[in-house]
Amino acid sequence: MPFINVLPKNVAELIAAGEVVERPASVIKELVENSIDAGAKLITVEIKNGGITYIRVTDNGCGIESQEVPTAFLRHATSKIKTDTDLDSIATLGFRGEALAAVSSVARVEMLTAKKGAASGTHYKIEGSNEILFEESGCPEGTTIVIRDLFFNTPARMKFLKKDVSEANACAAVVDRIALSHPEIAFKFIRDGKITLSTSGDGNIKSAVYSVLGREFSSTLMDIKPTELEGISVSGLVCKPVNCKPTRNNQFIFLNGRLVRSGTVVAAAEQAFKNSAMIGKFPAFVIYVNVPFNTVDVNVHPAKTEVRFSDEKRIFNAVYTAIKTTLISSDTRPEINLKTPEFNRFEHMTTEEFRQQAIKTEETVAEKIYNQKPKEYEYKPQQNILLSGSGFDFAKKTSYVMPDGSESKALSKEEAAEEFKEEIFTPASEPKTEISVPKIKEPINVDIEKEAQEEPEIKIIGEAFSTYIVAEMSDSVFLIDKHAAHERILFNQLKQKHKIEIQPLLMPVSVVLVKEEYDAVINNLELLEESGFEIEDFGASTVVVRAVPAILVDEDISALISEISASLTLSGKPQTEREERLFHTVSCKAAIKAGTKISLLEMESLARKVLCSKEIMYCPHGRPVAFEIKRRELEKQFGRIQ
């Protein structure tokens, strides 16, 4: 058996460094977190060659006392905790005191730091845990740390680094996430001499999200209604159900200002989106959760990205309530934004038409310049302008009287009309020109107006492809998927436990099921009965169906029961989940099918239920029920407005 040896200090430090320093991105994470703990309001990160050869982190934090600088590079040296009881209520991002020690053991490190109000600062250099320089120096308040030649003394670890581009992207991702976690801090990220990120630090979450994730993504987010439940506060931004993503890559969770991974928070968010988000899509969000420090353990993983809660249920309830409330109160119908065509009025002109248009434009510009009037010019019409009948009655000729008494050239009737539309100049010494405007009586019935507000007027224009109802309401046209709409209406009725009309079958139907499906039906007979089914156990993996909900009487009963049993097999143990799967199947089977003709009255009834209720936004599978096209969008398409 080999002898047991105590590792030399330099070897032990290299192994310990591997827990904290895996790549340039992990170095940046540790240093930026230290800057945040130092109270910095402005942090700049610069890298070159993916951070392998050069990293610089500059902040305007509190700085470090000169005599404490060498101590800061020792293992387990920290100002964040002192006793074991402090571990129960950690309020800072860094606390282990390993970051600077680990980085300095595998890189060349240079530090410039000065306390606020100090006359001078400290310049310190350390390479591979060996002190090189320690001197007084002039430097701005705060701390600047420069990391050069990462892993210069451990070439074996260099081969595990990826290409410069990949490492630089990882560094950028770290800065992005930290910038999101602290919108009150201004961050700047410089990559190979180019600024790629700059946040305002104004404390506005939307500003940070806009800077980090871009305009397109931020425009799909809604403000989470700030919620406080049992001492847990939740805020942030969440996407609309129609904007859910195919992956979970756009989910950001910040616990007490720290980026973490939490299955509890993700599960709560996805549960809130259930029956609204399309199957296979995941909600995108930026969630800030604040909990008492003594209710969470952040000392679970060296990278501090995983945490453990003392009460997972409280966290789940708080996040679920906040997001569900937001979806109910803030979600709006998806709007179709049509691409505005480029309007070119010269495109279809002949050569002669173009020439005439050019001459006319030139004359108009010249005339405008000639007729341009300073404020002291007076406009004296030769006769009153009367508004009568359906049009304007203009004098045949109108002239401008100049200050010297001369008159400008006469304007034609059409030119005078154009001038009248733009502006009327009235002589100060003469009475104002009277304009007789016919009075229009507009009787208003208060009761009718009130009724209109309660029941908006909905006009059914028609039906497209026997699938989509086209309806007009207010200044919008709506396209309604009648199957999705009817499915959601039925689903809501089933969930609200409305009395379900049951239709007994003339001839009971026997259905043979596989063992798992048979067990699922037998174990949920009570639930099926509440949903309008009358089913008996016939033994030998067979059930007998004697009654079904009236809305399903025309369906293939055998296939329907097989589908329901399959959905119950996939369901988990919670009663609510089994109910929802059953209601999904029933409502989908009973809803109007695409291609089925319905009457105008039926279309109007369906459209009214959809457009007058914010609860009917998505079908149970997450597909949108209706799309809105605003009148303004249509008018832009036809060139009526620009």
WOTAWO-V877871 format. One record per run of one state. SS is the DSSP state (A for helix, B for strand, O for the rest). FROM is the first residue (numbers start at 0). TO is the last residue. Records with the same first field share a line. If there is no record, write none. Layout:
SS = FROM-TO, FROM-TO
//
This chain:
O = 0-7, 20-22, 37-40, 51-52, 59-64, 72-82, 89-97, 105-106, 114-119, 127-128, 137-140, 148-153, 158-162, 181-184, 191-192, 198-203, 213-213, 218-219, 223-225, 229-230, 239-239, 243-243, 245-249, 255-256, 261-261, 272-280, 282-283, 290-291, 297-304, 306-306, 309-310, 330-333, 335-349, 370-376, 380-384, 388-389, 393-396, 401-405, 407-409, 411-411, 422-444, 454-456, 464-466, 473-474, 495-500, 512-513, 522-523, 530-532, 539-540, 552-555, 570-573, 590-598, 611-616, 618-622, 624-624, 637-641
A = 8-19, 23-36, 48-50, 65-71, 83-88, 98-104, 154-157, 163-180, 204-212, 214-217, 240-242, 262-271, 292-294, 311-329, 350-369, 412-421, 445-453, 481-494, 514-521, 524-529, 549-551, 556-569, 574-589, 599-610, 630-636
B = 41-47, 53-58, 107-113, 120-126, 129-136, 141-147, 185-190, 193-197, 220-222, 226-228, 231-238, 244-244, 250-254, 257-260, 281-281, 284-289, 295-296, 305-305, 307-308, 334-334, 377-379, 385-387, 390-392, 397-400, 406-406, 410-410, 457-463, 467-472, 475-480, 501-511, 533-538, 541-548, 617-617, 623-623, 625-629
//
